Amino acid sequence: MNAFIIAGTHSGVGKTTVSIGLMAELRRQGLVVQAFKVGPDYIDPGYHRLATDRPSRNLDTWLCSKTAVKKSFARAAAEMNVVEGVMGLFDGAKGGKGSTAEIAALLALPVILVVDAKGMAQSAGALVQGYADYQKKTHIAGVIFNRVASVGHYDYLKKAVKRPSLGWIAKNKTLSLPERHLGLVPANERRPDIEKIRQTVVAQLDLKKLLSLSKIPRPKAPVLRLKKKQARIAYALDTAFHFYYQDNLDLLAAAGATLLPFSPLSDQSLPEADLLYFGGGFPECFEKQLLENKRFCEALRAWDFPIYAECGGLYYLSLIGKIPGKMQMRDRLQHFGYTEAIAQADTCLVRKGEKIKGHLFHYSRWEGLPKLYAFEKRGKSVVEGYADTKIHASFLHVHFASKPKLARRLVQAARDAG
């Protein structure tokens, strides 16, 4: 099979644009294309899905063990696999944990380095050579130059680098993807012109050379054993709620859940389910519509079964008065990054005293009485989130592959409630 990882010298060099352009082109050629994203990103995978018509997978060695990451990659791998990196090639948590380079080395993937060539000529050679020499276990197989001014400009760049050059992408301001406070505007809110991106990205690229440099042995895929269906878990899925790791949904299904999508924006009644799962998203951008759906809000306030809510889900439950306290949007990030939290109560997901890894990224602040997770923030102990006998609501995004028993617990809670 073919597999490669699109990395950048730093954030903002055009990794997402290059990735979805290549994905769309390879799919146009009749190949089955599987996309992956390094790190805890929810938004880029939405763009991947538009380009490939398949759910994208997250690969994160901070949240999950290396074994879990390798299993996820092997299970999802297709004949053509495109992995989009995160930030710069070597950027990650302390020591480069979770970086693009770590994932590339773990999965033995060739790295295609995207270089922003604006204002650069022969110096590109020194830049690329520095990245190539920084970690010997990281194999930079080729280079793609972005924001190139002309054919002549590209000629300077190509001659300067000692790694195979796979072509160039011309400067094009119309290719910029719209951004908001948490990064790109989600693809399901403002659908990009995938065809235009495809044409622009591949116009001057040598795809034959790329494919020749990216052949790797197919990894052996372990079987994800499926339990008999025993509970119904409904998850919010619309333009306000759509932050879900595909592996989370798969692990819930494998643990015995029948998964039912629903929309707090448009549905007039709750689904027939045993547990509700509210993932993250942007409910703050849809407050009016969510509150105007009064029948749904009333039904949810009367709901007496378990609820698991992450970030945007916490925001929404507070907004409609399902949990106490008020939510406020702030003009700066309240928390960003990986966190290891300690549960302060038993819930449908965790047990008191249990350590759990997660990722936080939010501008909102909940003005309530936090009692769910304790963790360190700038050297101080902080408690956040809401918990009672049936509700688990927190800003913490959790990858169930970090502890597969988390998915099993949710299914068990749903089964017990049903």
Secondary structure as UniProt FT lines:
FT   STRAND          2..8
FT   TURN            11..12
FT   HELIX           15..28
FT   TURN            29..30
FT   STRAND          33..38
FT   HELIX           43..52
FT   STRAND          57..59
FT   TURN            61..63
FT   HELIX           66..76
FT   STRAND          80..88
FT   TURN            89..90
FT   HELIX           94..96
FT   TURN            97..98
FT   HELIX           100..107
FT   STRAND          111..116
FT   TURN            118..119
FT   HELIX           123..134
FT   TURN            136..137
FT   STRAND          140..148
FT   HELIX           151..160
FT   STRAND          165..170
FT   HELIX           173..175
FT   STRAND          179..180
FT   TURN            181..182
FT   STRAND          183..184
FT   TURN            187..189
FT   HELIX           194..202
FT   TURN            203..204
FT   HELIX           207..212
FT   STRAND          231..236
FT   STRAND          241..243
FT   HELIX           246..254
FT   TURN            255..256
FT   STRAND          257..262
FT   TURN            264..266
FT   STRAND          275..278
FT   STRAND          280..281
FT   HELIX           283..286
FT   HELIX           287..292
FT   HELIX           294..302
FT   STRAND          307..310
FT   HELIX           312..319
FT   TURN            320..321
FT   STRAND          326..329
FT   STRAND          335..343
FT   TURN            352..353
FT   STRAND          355..362
FT   STRAND          364..367
FT   STRAND          373..377
FT   TURN            378..379
FT   STRAND          380..384
FT   STRAND          386..387
FT   STRAND          391..394
FT   HELIX           400..402
FT   HELIX           405..417
//
